[in-house]
């Protein structure tokens, strides 16, 4: 999956040589949550995502996003 959140969490976890189990323990979330996060589950609790990201000094925040509209001209 090409999701930036998934890539970020996996890369950070691997960089500090943590297993999914280690990350779950350190973040105070369940192992199932970490697995769901890294597999791209469509709906996750934002507070728990932020618990995980907090270990790496980050948190979720609004970001600009605009879907392309087919009939728009550049």
Biopython code that builds the backbone (N, CA, C, O; Angstrom):
import numpy as np
from Bio.PDB.StructureBuilder import StructureBuilder

atoms = [
    (1, "UNK", "N", (0.851, -1.181, 0.000)),
    (1, "UNK", "CA", (0.000, 0.000, 0.000)),
    (1, "UNK", "C", (0.891, 1.237, 0.000)),
    (1, "UNK", "O", (1.965, 1.249, 0.601)),
    (2, "UNK", "N", (0.424, 2.272, -0.684)),
    (2, "UNK", "CA", (1.217, 3.480, -0.864)),
    (2, "UNK", "C", (0.749, 4.625, 0.036)),
    (2, "UNK", "O", (0.904, 5.793, -0.323)),
    (3, "UNK", "N", (0.194, 4.314, 1.168)),
    (3, "UNK", "CA", (-0.332, 5.321, 2.086)),
    (3, "UNK", "C", (0.826, 5.916, 2.898)),
    (3, "UNK", "O", (1.605, 5.171, 3.493)),
    (4, "UNK", "N", (0.947, 7.253, 2.928)),
    (4, "UNK", "CA", (2.059, 7.882, 3.659)),
    (4, "UNK", "C", (2.078, 7.547, 5.149)),
    (4, "UNK", "O", (3.154, 7.400, 5.727)),
    (5, "UNK", "N", (0.921, 7.425, 5.775)),
    (5, "UNK", "CA", (0.872, 7.084, 7.201)),
    (5, "UNK", "C", (1.451, 5.696, 7.441)),
    (5, "UNK", "O", (2.252, 5.501, 8.356)),
    (6, "UNK", "N", (1.049, 4.745, 6.629)),
    (6, "UNK", "CA", (1.555, 3.369, 6.763)),
    (6, "UNK", "C", (3.061, 3.342, 6.549)),
    (6, "UNK", "O", (3.795, 2.742, 7.334)),
    (7, "UNK", "N", (3.517, 3.991, 5.488)),
    (7, "UNK", "CA", (4.953, 4.023, 5.194)),
    (7, "UNK", "C", (5.734, 4.668, 6.339)),
    (7, "UNK", "O", (6.799, 4.183, 6.722)),
    (8, "UNK", "N", (5.204, 5.759, 6.881)),
    (8, "UNK", "CA", (5.879, 6.465, 7.975)),
    (8, "UNK", "C", (6.010, 5.574, 9.209)),
    (8, "UNK", "O", (7.099, 5.436, 9.765)),
    (9, "UNK", "N", (4.909, 4.976, 9.631)),
    (9, "UNK", "CA", (4.925, 4.153, 10.848)),
    (9, "UNK", "C", (5.854, 2.954, 10.676)),
    (9, "UNK", "O", (6.665, 2.666, 11.556)),
    (10, "UNK", "N", (5.740, 2.263, 9.560)),
    (10, "UNK", "CA", (6.613, 1.099, 9.330)),
    (10, "UNK", "C", (8.087, 1.498, 9.309)),
    (10, "UNK", "O", (8.924, 0.840, 9.926)),
    (11, "UNK", "N", (8.395, 2.574, 8.600)),
    (11, "UNK", "CA", (9.791, 3.009, 8.487)),
    (11, "UNK", "C", (10.354, 3.411, 9.846)),
    (11, "UNK", "O", (11.469, 3.024, 10.195)),
    (12, "UNK", "N", (9.594, 4.181, 10.609)),
    (12, "UNK", "CA", (10.064, 4.612, 11.932)),
    (12, "UNK", "C", (10.223, 3.412, 12.866)),
    (12, "UNK", "O", (11.207, 3.316, 13.600)),
    (13, "UNK", "N", (9.258, 2.507, 12.834)),
    (13, "UNK", "CA", (9.327, 1.325, 13.703)),
    (13, "UNK", "C", (10.560, 0.491, 13.377)),
    (13, "UNK", "O", (11.285, 0.050, 14.269)),
    (14, "UNK", "N", (10.781, 0.285, 12.084)),
    (14, "UNK", "CA", (11.931, -0.530, 11.674)),
    (14, "UNK", "C", (13.258, 0.180, 11.945)),
    (14, "UNK", "O", (14.258, -0.466, 12.260)),
    (15, "UNK", "N", (13.265, 1.509, 11.823)),
    (15, "UNK", "CA", (14.493, 2.274, 12.064)),
    (15, "UNK", "C", (14.976, 2.142, 13.501)),
    (15, "UNK", "O", (16.177, 2.170, 13.767)),
    (16, "UNK", "N", (14.034, 1.998, 14.423)),
    (16, "UNK", "CA", (14.418, 1.837, 15.828)),
    (16, "UNK", "C", (14.369, 0.368, 16.254)),
    (16, "UNK", "O", (14.426, 0.045, 17.440)),
    (17, "UNK", "N", (14.262, -0.496, 15.270)),
    (17, "UNK", "CA", (14.300, -1.958, 15.465)),
    (17, "UNK", "C", (13.250, -2.456, 16.453)),
    (17, "UNK", "O", (13.546, -3.244, 17.351)),
    (18, "UNK", "N", (12.028, -1.984, 16.272)),
    (18, "UNK", "CA", (10.913, -2.441, 17.097)),
    (18, "UNK", "C", (10.065, -3.419, 16.295)),
    (18, "UNK", "O", (9.875, -3.264, 15.089)),
    (19, "UNK", "N", (9.569, -4.416, 16.986)),
    (19, "UNK", "CA", (8.567, -5.285, 16.385)),
    (19, "UNK", "C", (7.216, -4.597, 16.519)),
    (19, "UNK", "O", (7.093, -3.600, 17.231)),
    (20, "UNK", "N", (6.211, -5.119, 15.844)),
    (20, "UNK", "CA", (4.869, -4.582, 16.017)),
    (20, "UNK", "C", (4.442, -4.713, 17.479)),
    (20, "UNK", "O", (3.792, -3.819, 18.022)),
    (21, "UNK", "N", (4.801, -5.806, 18.102)),
    (21, "UNK", "CA", (4.467, -6.032, 19.507)),
    (21, "UNK", "C", (5.134, -4.980, 20.397)),
    (21, "UNK", "O", (4.501, -4.432, 21.299)),
    (22, "UNK", "N", (6.413, -4.702, 20.138)),
    (22, "UNK", "CA", (7.135, -3.667, 20.898)),
    (22, "UNK", "C", (6.446, -2.311, 20.759)),
    (22, "UNK", "O", (6.251, -1.597, 21.743)),
    (23, "UNK", "N", (6.081, -1.968, 19.524)),
    (23, "UNK", "CA", (5.438, -0.681, 19.273)),
    (23, "UNK", "C", (4.100, -0.592, 19.991)),
    (23, "UNK", "O", (3.778, 0.439, 20.580)),
    (24, "UNK", "N", (3.331, -1.652, 19.945)),
    (24, "UNK", "CA", (2.042, -1.671, 20.638)),
    (24, "UNK", "C", (2.235, -1.445, 22.138)),
    (24, "UNK", "O", (1.526, -0.642, 22.743)),
    (25, "UNK", "N", (3.187, -2.147, 22.730)),
    (25, "UNK", "CA", (3.466, -1.995, 24.167)),
    (25, "UNK", "C", (3.896, -0.572, 24.509)),
    (25, "UNK", "O", (3.390, 0.026, 25.459)),
    (26, "UNK", "N", (4.824, -0.040, 23.736)),
    (26, "UNK", "CA", (5.341, 1.312, 24.022)),
    (26, "UNK", "C", (4.297, 2.395, 23.827)),
    (26, "UNK", "O", (4.288, 3.393, 24.547)),
    (27, "UNK", "N", (3.411, 2.198, 22.848)),
    (27, "UNK", "CA", (2.387, 3.205, 22.553)),
    (27, "UNK", "C", (1.152, 3.050, 23.425)),
    (27, "UNK", "O", (0.317, 3.953, 23.485)),
    (28, "UNK", "N", (1.028, 1.923, 24.096)),
    (28, "UNK", "CA", (-0.136, 1.687, 24.938)),
    (28, "UNK", "C", (-1.387, 1.334, 24.153)),
    (28, "UNK", "O", (-2.506, 1.637, 24.569)),
    (29, "UNK", "N", (-1.183, 0.689, 23.013)),
    (29, "UNK", "CA", (-2.310, 0.229, 22.199)),
    (29, "UNK", "C", (-2.163, -1.279, 22.000)),
    (29, "UNK", "O", (-1.129, -1.863, 22.326)),
    (30, "UNK", "N", (-3.190, -1.884, 21.473)),
    (30, "UNK", "CA", (-3.131, -3.327, 21.246)),
    (30, "UNK", "C", (-2.359, -3.693, 19.995)),
    (30, "UNK", "O", (-2.247, -2.898, 19.061)),
    (31, "UNK", "N", (-1.832, -4.897, 19.988)),
    (31, "UNK", "CA", (-1.112, -5.407, 18.824)),
    (31, "UNK", "C", (-2.018, -5.409, 17.597)),
    (31, "UNK", "O", (-1.575, -5.090, 16.494)),
    (32, "UNK", "N", (-3.265, -5.761, 17.784)),
    (32, "UNK", "CA", (-4.220, -5.773, 16.665)),
    (32, "UNK", "C", (-4.324, -4.383, 16.031)),
    (32, "UNK", "O", (-4.413, -4.265, 14.809)),
    (33, "UNK", "N", (-4.315, -3.335, 16.853)),
    (33, "UNK", "CA", (-4.387, -1.975, 16.322)),
    (33, "UNK", "C", (-3.181, -1.678, 15.431)),
    (33, "UNK", "O", (-3.339, -1.118, 14.347)),
    (34, "UNK", "N", (-1.988, -2.043, 15.874)),
    (34, "UNK", "CA", (-0.773, -1.808, 15.078)),
    (34, "UNK", "C", (-0.857, -2.577, 13.765)),
    (34, "UNK", "O", (-0.524, -2.042, 12.708)),
    (35, "UNK", "N", (-1.292, -3.802, 13.828)),
    (35, "UNK", "CA", (-1.434, -4.593, 12.595)),
    (35, "UNK", "C", (-2.443, -3.952, 11.651)),
    (35, "UNK", "O", (-2.191, -3.848, 10.451)),
    (36, "UNK", "N", (-3.577, -3.523, 12.181)),
    (36, "UNK", "CA", (-4.592, -2.856, 11.360)),
    (36, "UNK", "C", (-4.038, -1.572, 10.745)),
    (36, "UNK", "O", (-4.272, -1.291, 9.570)),
    (37, "UNK", "N", (-3.314, -0.805, 11.530)),
    (37, "UNK", "CA", (-2.716, 0.436, 11.053)),
    (37, "UNK", "C", (-1.748, 0.174, 9.902)),
    (37, "UNK", "O", (-1.813, 0.833, 8.864)),
    (38, "UNK", "N", (-0.857, -0.785, 10.094)),
    (38, "UNK", "CA", (0.157, -1.065, 9.082)),
    (38, "UNK", "C", (-0.407, -1.790, 7.860)),
    (38, "UNK", "O", (0.248, -1.847, 6.819)),
    (39, "UNK", "N", (-1.600, -2.337, 7.977)),
    (39, "UNK", "CA", (-2.225, -2.996, 6.828)),
    (39, "UNK", "C", (-3.225, -2.078, 6.121)),
    (39, "UNK", "O", (-3.841, -2.472, 5.130)),
    (40, "UNK", "N", (-3.381, -0.863, 6.629)),
    (40, "UNK", "CA", (-4.214, 0.110, 5.950)),
    (40, "UNK", "C", (-5.701, -0.002, 6.202)),
    (40, "UNK", "O", (-6.506, 0.323, 5.330)),
    (41, "UNK", "N", (-6.075, -0.458, 7.382)),
    (41, "UNK", "CA", (-7.502, -0.522, 7.716)),
    (41, "UNK", "C", (-8.129, 0.856, 7.493)),
    (41, "UNK", "O", (-7.561, 1.882, 7.865)),
    (42, "UNK", "N", (-9.301, 0.852, 6.883)),
    (42, "UNK", "CA", (-9.938, 2.105, 6.472)),
    (42, "UNK", "C", (-10.376, 2.983, 7.640)),
    (42, "UNK", "O", (-10.365, 4.208, 7.518)),
    (43, "UNK", "N", (-10.754, 2.398, 8.750)),
    (43, "UNK", "CA", (-11.214, 3.215, 9.878)),
    (43, "UNK", "C", (-10.428, 2.851, 11.135)),
    (43, "UNK", "O", (-10.439, 1.709, 11.594)),
    (44, "UNK", "N", (-9.754, 3.851, 11.668)),
    (44, "UNK", "CA", (-8.969, 3.693, 12.894)),
    (44, "UNK", "C", (-9.265, 4.867, 13.809)),
    (44, "UNK", "O", (-9.591, 5.958, 13.341)),
    (45, "UNK", "N", (-9.155, 4.650, 15.098)),
    (45, "UNK", "CA", (-9.370, 5.734, 16.062)),
    (45, "UNK", "C", (-8.203, 6.709, 15.996)),
    (45, "UNK", "O", (-7.044, 6.321, 16.136)),
    (46, "UNK", "N", (-8.526, 7.972, 15.782)),
    (46, "UNK", "CA", (-7.503, 8.997, 15.655)),
    (46, "UNK", "C", (-6.691, 9.160, 16.931)),
    (46, "UNK", "O", (-5.487, 9.407, 16.864)),
    (47, "UNK", "N", (-7.317, 9.028, 18.078)),
    (47, "UNK", "CA", (-6.563, 9.165, 19.330)),
    (47, "UNK", "C", (-5.496, 8.082, 19.443)),
    (47, "UNK", "O", (-4.399, 8.337, 19.939)),
    (48, "UNK", "N", (-5.812, 6.884, 18.987)),
    (48, "UNK", "CA", (-4.820, 5.807, 19.045)),
    (48, "UNK", "C", (-3.727, 6.002, 17.992)),
    (48, "UNK", "O", (-2.559, 5.708, 18.246)),
    (49, "UNK", "N", (-4.103, 6.494, 16.820)),
    (49, "UNK", "CA", (-3.095, 6.797, 15.797)),
    (49, "UNK", "C", (-2.111, 7.814, 16.372)),
    (49, "UNK", "O", (-0.900, 7.677, 16.202)),
    (50, "UNK", "N", (-2.635, 8.831, 17.051)),
    (50, "UNK", "CA", (-1.761, 9.843, 17.646)),
    (50, "UNK", "C", (-0.903, 9.293, 18.781)),
    (50, "UNK", "O", (0.207, 9.779, 18.996)),
    (51, "UNK", "N", (-1.390, 8.298, 19.507)),
    (51, "UNK", "CA", (-0.559, 7.654, 20.534)),
    (51, "UNK", "C", (0.664, 7.020, 19.882)),
    (51, "UNK", "O", (1.779, 7.133, 20.393)),
    (52, "UNK", "N", (0.451, 6.358, 18.762)),
    (52, "UNK", "CA", (1.559, 5.706, 18.050)),
    (52, "UNK", "C", (2.497, 6.761, 17.474)),
    (52, "UNK", "O", (3.710, 6.686, 17.668)),
    (53, "UNK", "N", (1.946, 7.737, 16.773)),
    (53, "UNK", "CA", (2.781, 8.772, 16.166)),
    (53, "UNK", "C", (3.538, 9.579, 17.217)),
    (53, "UNK", "O", (4.644, 10.052, 16.954)),
    (54, "UNK", "N", (2.957, 9.738, 18.399)),
    (54, "UNK", "CA", (3.602, 10.479, 19.473)),
    (54, "UNK", "C", (4.947, 9.907, 19.881)),
    (54, "UNK", "O", (5.830, 10.643, 20.322)),
    (55, "UNK", "N", (5.108, 8.610, 19.736)),
    (55, "UNK", "CA", (6.401, 7.990, 20.057)),
    (55, "UNK", "C", (7.513, 8.497, 19.149)),
    (55, "UNK", "O", (8.687, 8.488, 19.519)),
    (56, "UNK", "N", (7.127, 8.937, 17.958)),
    (56, "UNK", "CA", (8.105, 9.414, 16.983)),
    (56, "UNK", "C", (8.082, 10.935, 16.847)),
    (56, "UNK", "O", (8.636, 11.493, 15.899)),
    (57, "UNK", "N", (7.429, 11.602, 17.813)),
    (57, "UNK", "CA", (7.405, 13.053, 17.818)),
    (57, "UNK", "C", (6.482, 13.671, 16.781)),
    (57, "UNK", "O", (6.708, 14.800, 16.347)),
    (58, "UNK", "N", (5.458, 12.956, 16.384)),
    (58, "UNK", "CA", (4.524, 13.441, 15.374)),
    (58, "UNK", "C", (3.083, 13.262, 15.838)),
    (58, "UNK", "O", (2.816, 12.584, 16.830)),
    (59, "UNK", "N", (2.157, 13.882, 15.102)),
    (59, "UNK", "CA", (0.735, 13.667, 15.324)),
    (59, "UNK", "C", (0.009, 13.975, 14.019)),
    (59, "UNK", "O", (0.546, 14.648, 13.140)),
    (60, "UNK", "N", (-1.198, 13.481, 13.908)),
    (60, "UNK", "CA", (-2.014, 13.745, 12.729)),
    (60, "UNK", "C", (-2.462, 15.199, 12.775)),
    (60, "UNK", "O", (-2.733, 15.744, 13.845)),
    (61, "UNK", "N", (-2.536, 15.811, 11.619)),
    (61, "UNK", "CA", (-2.986, 17.199, 11.520)),
    (61, "UNK", "C", (-3.625, 17.399, 10.149)),
    (61, "UNK", "O", (-3.341, 16.645, 9.219)),
    (62, "UNK", "N", (-4.469, 18.388, 10.018)),
    (62, "UNK", "CA", (-5.066, 18.667, 8.719)),
    (62, "UNK", "C", (-3.992, 18.991, 7.677)),
    (62, "UNK", "O", (-2.996, 19.653, 7.969)),
    (63, "UNK", "N", (-4.219, 18.517, 6.488)),
    (63, "UNK", "CA", (-3.306, 18.788, 5.382)),
    (63, "UNK", "C", (-4.125, 19.164, 4.157)),
    (63, "UNK", "O", (-5.233, 18.659, 3.975)),
    (64, "UNK", "N", (-3.605, 20.027, 3.334)),
    (64, "UNK", "CA", (-4.342, 20.404, 2.128)),
    (64, "UNK", "C", (-4.608, 19.184, 1.250)),
    (64, "UNK", "O", (-3.758, 18.308, 1.087)),
    (65, "UNK", "N", (-5.813, 19.158, 0.693)),
    (65, "UNK", "CA", (-6.180, 18.050, -0.187)),
    (65, "UNK", "C", (-7.246, 18.547, -1.138)),
    (65, "UNK", "O", (-8.199, 19.210, -0.729)),
    (66, "UNK", "N", (-7.086, 18.233, -2.375)),
    (66, "UNK", "CA", (-8.077, 18.622, -3.358)),
    (66, "UNK", "C", (-8.119, 17.557, -4.431)),
    (66, "UNK", "O", (-7.111, 17.283, -5.082)),
    (67, "UNK", "N", (-9.284, 16.955, -4.616)),
    (67, "UNK", "CA", (-9.429, 15.955, -5.662)),
    (67, "UNK", "C", (-9.493, 16.652, -7.006)),
    (67, "UNK", "O", (-10.094, 17.719, -7.140)),
    (68, "UNK", "N", (-8.873, 16.044, -7.994)),
    (68, "UNK", "CA", (-8.933, 16.583, -9.354)),
    (68, "UNK", "C", (-10.329, 16.372, -9.915)),
    (68, "UNK", "O", (-10.941, 15.322, -9.724)),
    (69, "UNK", "N", (-10.808, 17.366, -10.595)),
    (69, "UNK", "CA", (-12.107, 17.266, -11.237)),
    (69, "UNK", "C", (-11.875, 17.122, -12.732)),
    (69, "UNK", "O", (-11.164, 17.925, -13.337)),
    (70, "UNK", "N", (-12.479, 16.090, -13.332)),
    (70, "UNK", "CA", (-12.235, 15.768, -14.729)),
    (70, "UNK", "C", (-12.495, 16.926, -15.689)),
    (70, "UNK", "O", (-11.759, 17.084, -16.662)),
    (71, "UNK", "N", (-13.514, 17.733, -15.443)),
    (71, "UNK", "CA", (-13.865, 18.774, -16.393)),
    (71, "UNK", "C", (-13.147, 20.100, -16.178)),
    (71, "UNK", "O", (-13.444, 21.082, -16.858)),
    (72, "UNK", "N", (-12.205, 20.137, -15.237)),
    (72, "UNK", "CA", (-11.439, 21.352, -15.012)),
    (72, "UNK", "C", (-10.305, 21.447, -16.021)),
    (72, "UNK", "O", (-9.731, 20.438, -16.429)),
    (73, "UNK", "N", (-9.998, 22.656, -16.409)),
    (73, "UNK", "CA", (-8.870, 22.881, -17.298)),
    (73, "UNK", "C", (-7.724, 23.456, -16.481)),
    (73, "UNK", "O", (-7.934, 24.309, -15.619)),
    (74, "UNK", "N", (-6.529, 22.995, -16.751)),
    (74, "UNK", "CA", (-5.356, 23.468, -16.002)),
    (74, "UNK", "C", (-4.955, 24.844, -16.390)),
    (74, "UNK", "O", (-3.987, 25.380, -15.851)),
]
sb = StructureBuilder()
sb.init_structure("model")
sb.init_model(0)
sb.init_chain("A")
sb.init_seg("    ")
for serial, (resi, resn, name, xyz) in enumerate(atoms, 1):
    if name == "N":
        sb.init_residue(resn, " ", resi, " ")
    sb.init_atom(name, np.array(xyz, "f"), 0.0, 1.0, " ", f" {name:<3s}", serial, name[0])
structure = sb.get_structure()
